[in-house]
Amino acid sequence: MLKLSNVEVKYAGVILILRGVSFEVRDGAIIALLGSNGAGKTTTLKAISGLLRTELGEVTAGTIEYNDRRIDKHDPEEVAKQGIIQVMEGRKVLGHLTVEENLVLGGYIVKKASVRKDLELVYDYLPKLRKLRHSTSGYLSGGEQQMLVLGRAMMAHPRMMLLDEPSLGLAPLMVDEIYEIVSRFHAQEKTSVLLVEQNARAALSISEYSYVMENGRIVLDGPSSKLSENEDIKEFYLGLGKLGEKRSYREVKHYKRRKRWL
């Protein structure tokens, strides 16, 4: 189980980003972390995966534990070897390499003897990548690149996958396909998933429990089925008013400026 307790994060020792964040991700669960741009969601994932340490960031208070062992002072490689793999926002593919070369790099922390078997596992979940395995990854579409970074994470046999905005910039049909793949991988491989999203509708549909971040704090949490009926969630993230009518982005943004969760 992953457990964050009163985590505070600063950049360069002075810029406070996270302010006493606490939540849990039990083994085998899909948990969503929702919030707008700048809420602290990506920083939370980087604090867990250790990538924060590569960006002048630091956990300055609180603890992050995985299976009762503190990991907040570990380097990214140490965290990855424990089975926590982050899929970063923005589809960070190695554009000059082929699809299969990208995938092979994802399995660097497992035994080399299992690479071919692992590739077949990934291709079973992502058959489009089998057809594209010799293609240069930099020329793939956005959806294909998202599948590639997801497959690269699968190569490491993650015990916990940290997904950062997997729906960003994708068409609705591609978003549905990506989430179907994540759900199937989670169910069959028993992998825990911590999902960071602005697409609340998609995240709430796949997760069992959700947390909402605002200004570096957890301000709301509960079962995803209940949060999908919460009036604030409808107003801020689903674009619906109190009577269920659609609201324009401008109206919601104006309302959000007037009413903040603190």
C-alpha positions, 0 to 999 in steps of 0.5 A: 500500500502507498501512503502519503502522510502530511506531505509538504513539497518545496522547490528550490527550498522556497516555493511551497507547492504541496501543503500537508497532502495525505491519502492512501492507495491500497494494493490493487486499487485504481485511485484518481487524483483530480484538480485543475492546472497548478493544483499540485497533482503532477508534483505529487506523482513526482514526489512519489516516483522520486523524479522530484529530486531531479528538478530541485524539488524536495519533500520537506515535511511528512512521509511517503511510504510504500509497503511500510517503507519510506521512499520519499528520500529515494532516487527514481531508480530505487523507487522504480525497482520497487515496482512504482512506475510513472507514465509522465504527462506529454507522451515522453517518447524517445522520438529517434528510436523505433517503437520496439526500441522504446519498449525495450528500454522500459524493461531495463529494470527486469531481467534481459532474458524476459524481454521478448516475453514482455514484448509479447505481453505488451503487444497483446494489450496494445496490438497496434504497437505490434504493427508499428514496432519498426516505426520511428516513434517520433512520427506516431500520432498522439494516441499511438504515442500514448499507447507507447508510453503506456506499453513502456511502463508495462514492460517494467511489470509495475506493481503500481502505475502512476498515470499523469494526464493520459487523456491529454490532447486525445480525441474522445474515442482514443481516450475511451480506448486508452482507459479500456486498456488501463482497466484490462491491465489493472484487472489481469495483472493486479496492478495498482493505479494512481491516476492524475486527471483533469478529465474528471468524467473519464477518471471517475468512471474508471476509479473506485475512490477519488481525491480532489486537489486545490492549491496543493491541498486535498480538499475533497475525497470519497467513492468515485460514484458519489463524487460524480454526483457532487454538485461542486464536481459537476460545476467545476469539472463536468460543466453541469449546473445544479439542475443538470444543465450544461454550463459554459466554460466561462461561467464555470471559471467565473463561479470558481473564482467566486467560490474556492475550496479552502 
